[in-house]
Amino acid sequence: MSRASGSSHAGFVSIVQGDGLRLRRAQPNDVDFLIALTTHEDVEPYLAASRPRDRDALLEEIERSRAEPDGFGRLVVEVEQDGEWRRAGAMGYELANRRSRIANLGNLAIHPDFRGRRLSDEAARLLQRHLLVDLGFHRLQLEIYGFNERALRHAERAGFVREGARRLAYWRHGEWVDGVLYGLVREDLER
């Protein structure tokens, strides 16, 4: 179960607490970690080609996340280790449709040093519950490259429902690849 704590600017609170794991809004001092994560050889090939990986663009996202907490979130996943919180990954959300209360999720990446513990699953569930229950979003959606089998398995473990695919929609790594679409609504949490 998630517990929200910290200050809120009408939206995502500064910290959403889980069991030995928490999500917090990224700060400027996280930028070096985010650069190292998004450019890591075992992470970068799976991120959307359009996502920022350089210092200035990441700092712009961090500032936007702080300025628009209801509509945009650049989050850091932290784990408790030896009594301290350590950065382990990142994730994000963006308002897609205000009237229908839909958010796009993305940018989930767990540093390879922290893989194998299902941190991504727990982090996804924390964010799902916070966005759907605490903030009142109706629907969460995401799109994953068809070749990213690890992320496809994660989405299904985390409760997302596969809704279809955009066939050969994206030029990535020298070829056209599918985008696999997933969705989750509040009622899915209650099943």
CYANA upper distance limits for C-alpha pairs under 8 A (distance plus 0.5 A):
  1 MET  CA     18 GLY  CA      6.98
  1 MET  CA    126 LEU  CA      7.96
  2 SER  CA     16 VAL  CA      6.80
  2 SER  CA     17 GLN  CA      6.00
  2 SER  CA     18 GLY  CA      5.64
  2 SER  CA    126 LEU  CA      6.29
  2 SER  CA    129 ARG  CA      7.82
  2 SER  CA    130 HIS  CA      7.84
  3 ARG  CA     16 VAL  CA      6.15
  3 ARG  CA     17 GLN  CA      5.50
  3 ARG  CA     18 GLY  CA      7.22
  4 ALA  CA     13 VAL  CA      6.99
  4 ALA  CA     15 ILE  CA      6.50
  4 ALA  CA     16 VAL  CA      4.95
  4 ALA  CA     17 GLN  CA      6.57
  4 ALA  CA    130 HIS  CA      8.39
  5 SER  CA     13 VAL  CA      6.94
  5 SER  CA     14 SER  CA      7.28
  5 SER  CA     15 ILE  CA      5.90
  5 SER  CA     16 VAL  CA      6.74
  5 SER  CA     17 GLN  CA      7.83
  6 GLY  CA     13 VAL  CA      6.52
  6 GLY  CA     14 SER  CA      5.76
  6 GLY  CA     15 ILE  CA      6.41
  7 SER  CA     13 VAL  CA      6.14
  7 SER  CA     14 SER  CA      6.26
  8 SER  CA     12 PHE  CA      6.64
  8 SER  CA     13 VAL  CA      4.77
  8 SER  CA     14 SER  CA      6.80
  9 HIS  CA     13 VAL  CA      7.54
  9 HIS  CA     69 PRO  CA      7.04
 10 ALA  CA     69 PRO  CA      7.75
 10 ALA  CA     70 ASP  CA      7.23
 11 GLY  CA     69 PRO  CA      5.64
 11 GLY  CA     70 ASP  CA      5.00
 11 GLY  CA    135 LEU  CA      7.19
 12 PHE  CA     69 PRO  CA      6.10
 12 PHE  CA     70 ASP  CA      6.89
 12 PHE  CA     73 GLY  CA      8.19
 12 PHE  CA    131 LEU  CA      8.45
 12 PHE  CA    135 LEU  CA      7.89
 13 VAL  CA     24 ARG  CA      8.31
 13 VAL  CA     25 ARG  CA      8.34
 14 SER  CA     24 ARG  CA      5.79
 14 SER  CA     25 ARG  CA      6.04
 15 ILE  CA     22 ARG  CA      7.16
 15 ILE  CA     23 LEU  CA      6.09
 15 ILE  CA     24 ARG  CA      4.92
 15 ILE  CA     25 ARG  CA      7.49
 16 VAL  CA     22 ARG  CA      6.07
 16 VAL  CA     23 LEU  CA      5.63
 16 VAL  CA     24 ARG  CA      6.93
 16 VAL  CA    126 LEU  CA      7.67
 16 VAL  CA    127 LEU  CA      8.42
 16 VAL  CA    130 HIS  CA      8.12
 17 GLN  CA     21 LEU  CA      6.93
 17 GLN  CA     22 ARG  CA      4.95
 17 GLN  CA     23 LEU  CA      7.07
 17 GLN  CA    126 LEU  CA      8.34
 18 GLY  CA     22 ARG  CA      5.87
 18 GLY  CA    122 GLU  CA      8.46
 18 GLY  CA    126 LEU  CA      7.37
 20 GLY  CA     79 VAL  CA      6.25
 20 GLY  CA     80 GLU  CA      5.66
 21 LEU  CA     77 VAL  CA      7.70
 21 LEU  CA     78 GLU  CA      6.17
 21 LEU  CA     79 VAL  CA      4.96
 21 LEU  CA     80 GLU  CA      6.69
 21 LEU  CA    119 LEU  CA      8.35
 21 LEU  CA    122 GLU  CA      8.47
 21 LEU  CA    123 ALA  CA      7.95
 22 ARG  CA     77 VAL  CA      6.45
 22 ARG  CA     78 GLU  CA      5.84
 22 ARG  CA     79 VAL  CA      7.02
 22 ARG  CA    123 ALA  CA      7.93
 23 LEU  CA     75 LEU  CA      6.78
 23 LEU  CA     76 VAL  CA      6.19
 23 LEU  CA     77 VAL  CA      5.31
 23 LEU  CA     78 GLU  CA      6.82
 23 LEU  CA    123 ALA  CA      7.66
 23 LEU  CA    126 LEU  CA      8.36
 23 LEU  CA    127 LEU  CA      8.31
 24 ARG  CA     75 LEU  CA      5.96
 24 ARG  CA     76 VAL  CA      5.92
 24 ARG  CA     77 VAL  CA      7.28
 24 ARG  CA     78 GLU  CA      8.33
 25 ARG  CA     65 SER  CA      7.84
 25 ARG  CA     66 ARG  CA      7.96
 25 ARG  CA     73 GLY  CA      7.36
 25 ARG  CA     74 ARG  CA      6.57
 25 ARG  CA     75 LEU  CA      5.00
 25 ARG  CA     76 VAL  CA      6.69
 26 ALA  CA     30 ASP  CA      6.69
 26 ALA  CA     62 ILE  CA      6.43
 26 ALA  CA     65 SER  CA      8.22
 26 ALA  CA     74 ARG  CA      6.24
 26 ALA  CA     75 LEU  CA      5.49
 26 ALA  CA     76 VAL  CA      6.01
 27 GLN  CA     31 VAL  CA      7.96
 27 GLN  CA     62 ILE  CA      6.72
 27 GLN  CA     63 GLU  CA      8.48
 28 PRO  CA     59 LEU  CA      6.83
 28 PRO  CA     62 ILE  CA      7.14
 28 PRO  CA     63 GLU  CA      8.40
 30 ASP  CA     34 LEU  CA      6.74
 31 VAL  CA     35 ILE  CA      6.58
 31 VAL  CA     55 ARG  CA      7.11
 31 VAL  CA     58 LEU  CA      7.17
 31 VAL  CA     59 LEU  CA      7.18
 32 ASP  CA     36 ALA  CA      6.69
 32 ASP  CA     55 ARG  CA      8.20
 33 PHE  CA     37 LEU  CA      6.56
 33 PHE  CA     87 ARG  CA      8.19
 34 LEU  CA     38 THR  CA      6.46
 34 LEU  CA     53 ARG  CA      8.33
 34 LEU  CA     58 LEU  CA      8.17
 34 LEU  CA     90 ALA  CA      7.96
 35 ILE  CA     39 THR  CA      6.48
 35 ILE  CA     53 ARG  CA      6.34
 35 ILE  CA     54 ASP  CA      6.89
 35 ILE  CA     55 ARG  CA      7.29
 35 ILE  CA     58 LEU  CA      8.32
 36 ALA  CA     40 HIS  CA      6.39
 37 LEU  CA     43 VAL  CA      7.39
 37 LEU  CA     44 GLU  CA      8.47
 37 LEU  CA     89 GLY  CA      7.85
 37 LEU  CA    109 ALA  CA      7.96
 37 LEU  CA    110 ILE  CA      8.36
 37 LEU  CA    111 HIS  CA      6.61
 38 THR  CA     43 VAL  CA      6.60
 38 THR  CA     44 GLU  CA      5.91
 38 THR  CA     47 LEU  CA      8.19
 38 THR  CA     53 ARG  CA      6.34
 38 THR  CA    109 ALA  CA      8.18
 39 THR  CA     43 VAL  CA      7.23
 39 THR  CA     44 GLU  CA      5.64
 39 THR  CA     53 ARG  CA      7.05
 40 HIS  CA     44 GLU  CA      6.26
 41 GLU  CA     45 PRO  CA      7.61
 42 ASP  CA    112 PRO  CA      7.75
 43 VAL  CA     47 LEU  CA      7.35
 43 VAL  CA    109 ALA  CA      7.31
 43 VAL  CA    111 HIS  CA      8.18
 46 TYR  CA    145 TYR  CA      7.78
 46 TYR  CA    148 ASN  CA      6.83
 47 LEU  CA     51 ARG  CA      7.49
 47 LEU  CA    107 ASN  CA      7.18
 48 ALA  CA    107 ASN  CA      8.37
 49 ALA  CA    172 ARG  CA      7.83
 51 ARG  CA    107 ASN  CA      8.36
 52 PRO  CA     57 ALA  CA      6.03
 52 PRO  CA     58 LEU  CA      6.41
 53 ARG  CA     57 ALA  CA      7.47
 53 ARG  CA     58 LEU  CA      6.99
 54 ASP  CA     58 LEU  CA      6.60
 55 ARG  CA     59 LEU  CA      6.53
 56 ASP  CA     60 GLU  CA      6.69
 57 ALA  CA     61 GLU  CA      6.87
 58 LEU  CA     62 ILE  CA      6.69
 59 LEU  CA     63 GLU  CA      6.64
 60 GLU  CA     64 ARG  CA      6.59
 61 GLU  CA     65 SER  CA      6.50
 61 GLU  CA     74 ARG  CA      7.20
 62 ILE  CA     66 ARG  CA      6.84
 62 ILE  CA     74 ARG  CA      6.54
 63 GLU  CA     67 ALA  CA      6.58
 64 ARG  CA     68 GLU  CA      6.22
 64 ARG  CA     69 PRO  CA      8.44
 64 ARG  CA     72 PHE  CA      7.44
 64 ARG  CA     73 GLY  CA      8.43
 65 SER  CA     69 PRO  CA      6.01
 65 SER  CA     71 GLY  CA      8.48
 65 SER  CA     72 PHE  CA      5.66
 65 SER  CA     73 GLY  CA      5.21
 65 SER  CA     74 ARG  CA      6.13
 66 ARG  CA     73 GLY  CA      8.25
 68 GLU  CA     72 PHE  CA      6.21
 68 GLU  CA     73 GLY  CA      8.33
 69 PRO  CA     73 GLY  CA      6.65
 70 ASP  CA     95 LEU  CA      8.15
 71 GLY  CA     93 TYR  CA      8.20
 71 GLY  CA     94 GLU  CA      5.91
 71 GLY  CA     95 LEU  CA      5.10
 72 PHE  CA     92 GLY  CA      7.99
 72 PHE  CA     93 TYR  CA      6.15
 72 PHE  CA     94 GLU  CA      4.87
 72 PHE  CA     95 LEU  CA      6.79
 73 GLY  CA     92 GLY  CA      5.59
 73 GLY  CA     93 TYR  CA      5.58
 73 GLY  CA     94 GLU  CA      6.88
 74 ARG  CA     90 ALA  CA      7.94
 74 ARG  CA     91 MET  CA      6.78
 74 ARG  CA     92 GLY  CA      5.16
 74 ARG  CA     93 TYR  CA      7.48
 75 LEU  CA     90 ALA  CA      6.03
 75 LEU  CA     91 MET  CA      5.76
 75 LEU  CA     92 GLY  CA      6.10
 76 VAL  CA     87 ARG  CA      7.26
 76 VAL  CA     88 ALA  CA      8.09
 76 VAL  CA     89 GLY  CA      6.38
 76 VAL  CA     90 ALA  CA      4.91
 76 VAL  CA     91 MET  CA      7.01
 77 VAL  CA     87 ARG  CA      6.56
 77 VAL  CA     88 ALA  CA      6.05
 77 VAL  CA     89 GLY  CA      5.25
 77 VAL  CA     90 ALA  CA      5.73
 77 VAL  CA     91 MET  CA      7.77
 77 VAL  CA    110 ILE  CA      8.49
 77 VAL  CA    123 ALA  CA      7.49
 78 GLU  CA     85 TRP  CA      6.36
 78 GLU  CA     86 ARG  CA      5.71
 78 GLU  CA     87 ARG  CA      4.96
 78 GLU  CA     88 ALA  CA      5.70
 78 GLU  CA     89 GLY  CA      7.36
 79 VAL  CA     85 TRP  CA      5.98
 79 VAL  CA     86 ARG  CA      5.90
 79 VAL  CA     87 ARG  CA      7.13
 79 VAL  CA     88 ALA  CA      6.89
 80 GLU  CA     84 GLU  CA      5.93
 80 GLU  CA     85 TRP  CA      5.04
 80 GLU  CA     86 ARG  CA      6.79
 81 GLN  CA     85 TRP  CA      6.72
 81 GLN  CA     86 ARG  CA      7.23
 88 ALA  CA    110 ILE  CA      6.36
 88 ALA  CA    111 HIS  CA      6.13
 88 ALA  CA    113 ASP  CA      8.43
 88 ALA  CA    114 PHE  CA      6.65
 89 GLY  CA    108 LEU  CA      7.86
 89 GLY  CA    109 ALA  CA      5.88
 89 GLY  CA    110 ILE  CA      4.60
 89 GLY  CA    111 HIS  CA      5.98
 90 ALA  CA    107 ASN  CA      7.28
 90 ALA  CA    108 LEU  CA      6.06
 90 ALA  CA    109 ALA  CA      5.91
 90 ALA  CA    110 ILE  CA      7.06
 91 MET  CA    105 LEU  CA      8.26
 91 MET  CA    106 GLY  CA      6.62
 91 MET  CA    107 ASN  CA      5.30
 91 MET  CA    108 LEU  CA      4.58
 91 MET  CA    109 ALA  CA      6.96
 92 GLY  CA    105 LEU  CA      6.31
 92 GLY  CA    106 GLY  CA      5.82
 92 GLY  CA    107 ASN  CA      6.14
 92 GLY  CA    108 LEU  CA      7.32
 93 TYR  CA    103 ALA  CA      6.80
 93 TYR  CA    104 ASN  CA      6.00
 93 TYR  CA    105 LEU  CA      4.85
 93 TYR  CA    106 GLY  CA      6.60
 94 GLU  CA    103 ALA  CA      5.89
 94 GLU  CA    104 ASN  CA      5.71
 94 GLU  CA    105 LEU  CA      7.04
 95 LEU  CA    101 ARG  CA      8.10
 95 LEU  CA    102 ILE  CA      6.67
 95 LEU  CA    103 ALA  CA      4.91
 95 LEU  CA    104 ASN  CA      6.79
 96 ALA  CA    101 ARG  CA      8.24
 96 ALA  CA    102 ILE  CA      5.90
 96 ALA  CA    103 ALA  CA      5.54
 96 ALA  CA    104 ASN  CA      6.44
 97 ASN  CA    101 ARG  CA      6.15
 97 ASN  CA    102 ILE  CA      5.55
 97 ASN  CA    103 ALA  CA      7.47
 98 ARG  CA    102 ILE  CA      7.11
100 SER  CA    138 HIS  CA      7.51
101 ARG  CA    136 GLY  CA      7.99
101 ARG  CA    137 PHE  CA      5.27
101 ARG  CA    138 HIS  CA      5.70
101 ARG  CA    139 ARG  CA      7.00
102 ILE  CA    137 PHE  CA      6.55
102 ILE  CA    138 HIS  CA      6.51
102 ILE  CA    139 ARG  CA      5.25
102 ILE  CA    140 LEU  CA      6.28
102 ILE  CA    141 GLN  CA      8.00
103 ALA  CA    137 PHE  CA      7.62
103 ALA  CA    139 ARG  CA      6.95
103 ALA  CA    140 LEU  CA      5.48
103 ALA  CA    141 GLN  CA      6.86
104 ASN  CA    140 LEU  CA      6.37
104 ASN  CA    141 GLN  CA      5.45
104 ASN  CA    142 LEU  CA      6.11
105 LEU  CA    140 LEU  CA      7.21
105 LEU  CA    141 GLN  CA      6.48
105 LEU  CA    142 LEU  CA      5.67
106 GLY  CA    142 LEU  CA      6.82
106 GLY  CA    143 GLU  CA      8.20
108 LEU  CA    120 SER  CA      7.98
109 ALA  CA    120 SER  CA      8.17
110 ILE  CA    114 PHE  CA      7.06
110 ILE  CA    115 ARG  CA      7.02
110 ILE  CA    119 LEU  CA      8.02
110 ILE  CA    120 SER  CA      7.12
111 HIS  CA    115 ARG  CA      7.23
114 PHE  CA    119 LEU  CA      8.21
115 ARG  CA    119 LEU  CA      7.68
118 ARG  CA    122 GLU  CA      7.11
119 LEU  CA    123 ALA  CA      6.43
120 SER  CA    124 ALA  CA      6.43
120 SER  CA    154 HIS  CA      7.90
121 ASP  CA    125 ARG  CA      6.77
121 ASP  CA    154 HIS  CA      6.96
121 ASP  CA    155 ALA  CA      8.48
121 ASP  CA    157 ARG  CA      7.41
121 ASP  CA    158 ALA  CA      5.81
122 GLU  CA    126 LEU  CA      6.72
122 GLU  CA    158 ALA  CA      8.22
123 ALA  CA    127 LEU  CA      6.75
124 ALA  CA    128 GLN  CA      6.48
124 ALA  CA    158 ALA  CA      7.00
125 ARG  CA    129 ARG  CA      6.58
125 ARG  CA    158 ALA  CA      6.87
126 LEU  CA    130 HIS  CA      6.64
127 LEU  CA    131 LEU  CA      6.50
128 GLN  CA    132 LEU  CA      6.41
128 GLN  CA    140 LEU  CA      8.05
129 ARG  CA    133 VAL  CA      5.90
129 ARG  CA    134 ASP  CA      7.58
129 ARG  CA    189 LEU  CA      8.30
130 HIS  CA    134 ASP  CA      5.39
130 HIS  CA    135 LEU  CA      6.82
131 LEU  CA    135 LEU  CA      5.42
131 LEU  CA    136 GLY  CA      6.82
131 LEU  CA    137 PHE  CA      6.17
132 LEU  CA    136 GLY  CA      5.52
132 LEU  CA    137 PHE  CA      5.12
132 LEU  CA    138 HIS  CA      6.55
132 LEU  CA    139 ARG  CA      7.78
132 LEU  CA    140 LEU  CA      8.42
132 LEU  CA    185 VAL  CA      8.02
132 LEU  CA    186 ARG  CA      6.30
133 VAL  CA    137 PHE  CA      7.81
133 VAL  CA    186 ARG  CA      7.86
138 HIS  CA    185 VAL  CA      6.27
138 HIS  CA    186 ARG  CA      6.68
139 ARG  CA    183 GLY  CA      7.47
139 ARG  CA    184 LEU  CA      6.22
139 ARG  CA    185 VAL  CA      5.01
139 ARG  CA    186 ARG  CA      7.43
140 LEU  CA    183 GLY  CA      6.16
140 LEU  CA    184 LEU  CA      5.66
140 LEU  CA    185 VAL  CA      6.85
141 GLN  CA    181 LEU  CA      7.90
141 GLN  CA    182 TYR  CA      6.11
141 GLN  CA    183 GLY  CA      4.80
141 GLN  CA    184 LEU  CA      6.84
142 LEU  CA    181 LEU  CA      6.51
142 LEU  CA    182 TYR  CA      5.85
142 LEU  CA    183 GLY  CA      7.01
143 GLU  CA    179 GLY  CA      6.34
143 GLU  CA    180 VAL  CA      5.88
143 GLU  CA    181 LEU  CA      5.12
143 GLU  CA    182 TYR  CA      6.74
144 ILE  CA    148 ASN  CA      7.38
144 ILE  CA    151 ALA  CA      7.48
144 ILE  CA    152 LEU  CA      7.38
144 ILE  CA    179 GLY  CA      5.90
144 ILE  CA    180 VAL  CA      5.62
144 ILE  CA    181 LEU  CA      7.19
145 TYR  CA    177 VAL  CA      7.27
145 TYR  CA    178 ASP  CA      6.37
145 TYR  CA    179 GLY  CA      5.17
145 TYR  CA    180 VAL  CA      6.66
146 GLY  CA    152 LEU  CA      8.22
146 GLY  CA    177 VAL  CA      6.94
146 GLY  CA    178 ASP  CA      5.45
146 GLY  CA    179 GLY  CA      6.03
146 GLY  CA    180 VAL  CA      6.27
147 PHE  CA    177 VAL  CA      7.90
147 PHE  CA    178 ASP  CA      8.27
148 ASN  CA    152 LEU  CA      6.83
149 GLU  CA    153 ARG  CA      6.68
150 ARG  CA    154 HIS  CA      6.72
151 ALA  CA    155 ALA  CA      6.61
152 LEU  CA    156 GLU  CA      7.10
153 ARG  CA    157 ARG  CA      6.73
154 HIS  CA    158 ALA  CA      6.51
155 ALA  CA    159 GLY  CA      7.00
155 ALA  CA    160 PHE  CA      5.89
155 ALA  CA    161 VAL  CA      8.43
155 ALA  CA    182 TYR  CA      8.06
156 GLU  CA    160 PHE  CA      5.72
156 GLU  CA    161 VAL  CA      7.14
156 GLU  CA    162 ARG  CA      8.03
159 GLY  CA    184 LEU  CA      7.84
159 GLY  CA    188 ASP  CA      7.95
159 GLY  CA    189 LEU  CA      8.25
160 PHE  CA    182 TYR  CA      6.31
160 PHE  CA    183 GLY  CA      6.02
160 PHE  CA    184 LEU  CA      5.70
161 VAL  CA    182 TYR  CA      5.82
161 VAL  CA    183 GLY  CA      5.83
161 VAL  CA    184 LEU  CA      6.68
162 ARG  CA    180 VAL  CA      8.01
162 ARG  CA    181 LEU  CA      6.51
162 ARG  CA    182 TYR  CA      4.97
162 ARG  CA    183 GLY  CA      7.15
163 GLU  CA    180 VAL  CA      8.32
163 GLU  CA    181 LEU  CA      5.94
163 GLU  CA    182 TYR  CA      5.79
163 GLU  CA    183 GLY  CA      7.17
164 GLY  CA    180 VAL  CA      6.54
164 GLY  CA    181 LEU  CA      5.77
164 GLY  CA    182 TYR  CA      7.81
165 ALA  CA    178 ASP  CA      6.98
165 ALA  CA    179 GLY  CA      6.00
165 ALA  CA    180 VAL  CA      4.81
165 ALA  CA    181 LEU  CA      5.99
166 ARG  CA    178 ASP  CA      6.02
166 ARG  CA    179 GLY  CA      5.48
166 ARG  CA    180 VAL  CA      6.88
166 ARG  CA    181 LEU  CA      8.04
167 ARG  CA    177 VAL  CA      7.59
167 ARG  CA    178 ASP  CA      5.15
167 ARG  CA    179 GLY  CA      7.16
168 LEU  CA    176 TRP  CA      5.42
168 LEU  CA    177 VAL  CA      4.99
168 LEU  CA    178 ASP  CA      4.96
168 LEU  CA    179 GLY  CA      7.91
169 ALA  CA    176 TRP  CA      6.93
169 ALA  CA    177 VAL  CA      6.49
169 ALA  CA    178 ASP  CA      5.99
169 ALA  CA    179 GLY  CA      6.93
170 TYR  CA    176 TRP  CA      5.86
170 TYR  CA    177 VAL  CA      5.77
170 TYR  CA    178 ASP  CA      7.05
170 TYR  CA    179 GLY  CA      7.72
171 TRP  CA    175 GLU  CA      5.97
171 TRP  CA    176 TRP  CA      5.02
171 TRP  CA    177 VAL  CA      6.80
172 ARG  CA    176 TRP  CA      6.76
172 ARG  CA    177 VAL  CA      7.12
184 LEU  CA    188 ASP  CA      6.74
185 VAL  CA    189 LEU  CA      7.83
186 ARG  CA    190 GLU  CA      7.62
187 GLU  CA    191 ARG  CA      7.39
